[in-house]
Amino acid sequence: MAPQFDRAPRDLLRAAGCTFVRQGRGSHEIWRSPLTKRNFAVPVGILSRHTANAILRQAGLPKAFRAAAARTDAFGTCLGYAYVARSARTPRAVNINSCLPDPARSKQIIDRKANGLSCTPPCISLEQNKMCHRPLSRLGATSVCTSFRSGRSFVSQRTEVMCQNPTFRGCLGAQRGTSQDPVTAILHFGRVRGTVFEPVAANETA
Amino acid sequence: MSKPVIFTISAAWDQEASVWSGHCDDIPAAADAPTLDELLAKISAMALDLLPDNHPGVDPASLFLQITALREAEPAVL
């Protein structure tokens, strides 16, 4: 395994004013920290983030390297709530038409659609259209769809791409607000995290 | 021989990197290695290098290192 943490800890040490003192008798270097006013060892070929963090701590610096999963926080946070619906034109098709930061607001739209008050997915008004797509558009995504092949929902980066992809044919709303298909059934209600759609129980959004 | 000085290295298995990661803040030194023996060898070399800098009164002959290792594992199903 190639060393993963050789350069970054040294850059952080230099930025904090630590200085290289001498080459050690072995595969390590001796550095000096102005914060602790002590010399400390920095190995060559650091493989573990725990080792890198320990070196920073010994130099008087805070932890800087976290688990790989933590680095994807931007995709791990909930972008909003959305639903998968079935339309009259494409009964097998499922599509998520809106994504709101507030599950209650999203549910209002779902209820209106389900009651036939709205037949223009993804949103029922220009204002809501802007609101619906704000969370997804931050990441360049415009819609959410379910793959017929895998049965799993996902967030599309671009609606057009999604519609041109034969794997995902049959989705509604190639462009926002252009579909006139009434929603006939709400199949799933869920939470959007980056490119992942997680169905949630109805009582969770109550 | 002067009074023994014992430094304790704390080591833990890093599952992500598949190495033992160990550190001793008294020296201070940190390193990682595939085996505990290699880790001990690396930190021993660091300790001997840093002893004159951070512990000038300690005789290298009286220095002892002890290692405590932690590795979490699920029990194997027989």
Contacts between the chains, C-beta under 8 A, distances in Angstrom:
chain1	res1	chain2	res2	distance
A	1	B	17	6.6
A	1	B	18	7.0
A	1	B	19	8.0
A	4	B	17	7.1
A	24	B	45	6.8
A	24	B	46	6.5
A	24	B	49	4.6
A	25	B	45	6.2
A	25	B	48	7.3
A	25	B	49	5.7
A	26	B	42	6.8
A	26	B	45	3.6
A	26	B	46	7.1
A	26	B	49	7.3
A	27	B	42	7.2
A	28	B	29	7.8
A	28	B	31	7.2
A	28	B	42	7.2
A	28	B	45	6.9
A	28	B	46	5.5
A	28	B	49	7.4
A	30	B	49	6.1
A	30	B	50	6.8
A	30	B	53	7.3
A	38	B	28	6.7
A	38	B	53	7.5
A	38	B	54	5.6
A	39	B	50	5.8
A	39	B	53	4.2
A	39	B	54	6.1
A	40	B	27	7.8
A	40	B	28	4.6
A	40	B	29	6.9
A	40	B	50	7.2
A	41	B	27	7.0
A	41	B	28	7.3
A	41	B	29	4.2
A	41	B	30	7.2
A	41	B	31	7.5
A	41	B	46	3.9
A	41	B	49	6.8
A	41	B	50	6.1
A	43	B	30	7.2
A	43	B	31	4.6
A	43	B	32	7.4
A	43	B	42	6.5
A	43	B	46	7.7
A	46	B	32	6.5
A	47	B	14	7.7
A	47	B	17	4.4
A	47	B	19	4.9
A	47	B	32	5.1
A	48	B	14	4.1
A	48	B	16	7.4
A	48	B	17	4.3
A	48	B	19	5.3
A	48	B	21	4.0
A	48	B	32	4.3
A	49	B	14	7.5
A	49	B	16	7.2
A	49	B	17	7.4
A	50	B	12	6.7
A	50	B	14	5.5
A	50	B	21	4.0
A	50	B	32	7.6
A	51	B	14	7.9
A	51	B	21	4.6
A	51	B	22	7.8
A	51	B	23	7.2
A	51	B	30	5.1
A	51	B	31	6.3
A	51	B	32	4.4
A	54	B	21	7.2
A	54	B	23	3.8
A	54	B	30	3.8
A	55	B	23	8.0
A	55	B	30	4.9
A	57	B	25	7.6
A	58	B	23	7.2
A	58	B	25	6.1
A	58	B	28	3.9
A	58	B	29	7.6
A	58	B	30	6.4
A	67	B	16	7.1
A	68	B	16	7.0
